[in-house]
Amino acid sequence: MSDSKKTTNHKEIQEWAEKHGGVPSVIKGTENDGSGEGVLRIHFPKKSDDNDSFEEISWDEFFKEFDNNKLALLHDPNGNFNKLVNRD
């Protein structure tokens, strides 16, 4: 994982995700306050057998929660790995 890169740049994240077939999503059923907001993920529908567990959201919604929760994307530039982590 030495080639992993950490970023908070919205444009870079969106371009990386879309290049590898990812969409902004939340995991269904993970909202805890009735707001409808669940655990954020970049989901890859063409690579997943569990598409029913994810709800696609807009990039605007994704980045609003991304920034509110002070997250960063740790990812492999080749698309083999990604994880949302704390910015610190």
PLY file of the C-alpha trace (Angstrom):
ply
format ascii 1.0
element vertex 88
property float x
property float y
property float z
element edge 87
property int vertex1
property int vertex2
end_header
0.00 0.00 0.00
3.04 2.25 -0.27
1.63 3.71 -3.50
-1.53 4.90 -1.74
-2.39 8.57 -1.88
-4.43 10.59 0.63
-6.51 13.51 -0.67
-9.36 15.84 0.26
-9.55 17.47 -3.18
-13.14 17.07 -4.40
-12.29 17.23 -8.10
-9.49 14.70 -7.75
-11.74 12.31 -5.78
-14.60 12.53 -8.24
-12.33 12.06 -11.26
-10.58 9.08 -9.63
-13.89 7.42 -8.70
-15.52 7.93 -12.08
-12.40 6.74 -13.92
-12.68 3.42 -12.03
-16.49 3.09 -12.23
-17.24 4.41 -8.74
-20.30 6.35 -7.65
-20.97 8.32 -4.45
-23.11 6.22 -2.12
-24.32 5.54 1.38
-24.82 2.14 2.92
-28.56 1.63 3.38
-29.78 1.32 6.94
-26.78 3.00 8.57
-28.41 6.32 9.38
-28.62 6.79 13.12
-30.57 10.01 13.57
-33.44 9.74 11.13
-31.76 12.20 8.75
-31.41 9.61 6.00
-27.65 10.08 6.01
-25.74 6.83 6.21
-22.15 5.67 6.08
-20.42 7.17 3.05
-18.74 4.99 0.47
-17.54 5.13 -3.08
-19.35 2.15 -4.52
-18.33 0.24 -7.64
-21.57 -1.30 -8.96
-19.94 -3.26 -11.80
-17.50 -4.89 -9.37
-20.02 -5.68 -6.61
-22.39 -8.53 -5.90
-24.06 -6.49 -3.13
-25.57 -3.54 -5.01
-28.82 -3.67 -2.99
-26.98 -2.51 0.15
-25.96 0.81 -1.41
-27.91 3.93 -2.30
-26.35 6.25 -4.83
-26.29 9.94 -3.84
-25.17 13.08 -5.64
-21.59 14.26 -5.51
-22.84 17.41 -3.77
-24.43 15.33 -0.99
-21.33 13.14 -0.77
-18.92 16.05 -0.41
-21.15 17.84 2.10
-20.94 14.82 4.43
-17.30 14.22 3.48
-16.37 17.72 4.66
-18.72 17.75 7.68
-17.08 14.56 8.93
-13.56 15.79 8.11
-12.76 12.82 5.90
-10.05 12.16 3.34
-9.81 9.51 0.63
-6.93 7.07 0.89
-6.64 5.37 -2.50
-4.45 3.50 -4.92
-4.10 5.54 -8.12
-4.67 2.31 -10.11
-8.13 1.78 -8.58
-7.30 -1.33 -6.55
-7.96 0.16 -3.12
-9.88 3.00 -1.47
-10.95 3.91 2.04
-12.45 6.99 3.64
-10.33 7.99 6.63
-9.99 10.89 9.09
-8.07 13.84 7.71
-5.73 13.94 10.68
0 1
1 2
2 3
3 4
4 5
5 6
6 7
7 8
8 9
9 10
10 11
11 12
12 13
13 14
14 15
15 16
16 17
17 18
18 19
19 20
20 21
21 22
22 23
23 24
24 25
25 26
26 27
27 28
28 29
29 30
30 31
31 32
32 33
33 34
34 35
35 36
36 37
37 38
38 39
39 40
40 41
41 42
42 43
43 44
44 45
45 46
46 47
47 48
48 49
49 50
50 51
51 52
52 53
53 54
54 55
55 56
56 57
57 58
58 59
59 60
60 61
61 62
62 63
63 64
64 65
65 66
66 67
67 68
68 69
69 70
70 71
71 72
72 73
73 74
74 75
75 76
76 77
77 78
78 79
79 80
80 81
81 82
82 83
83 84
84 85
85 86
86 87
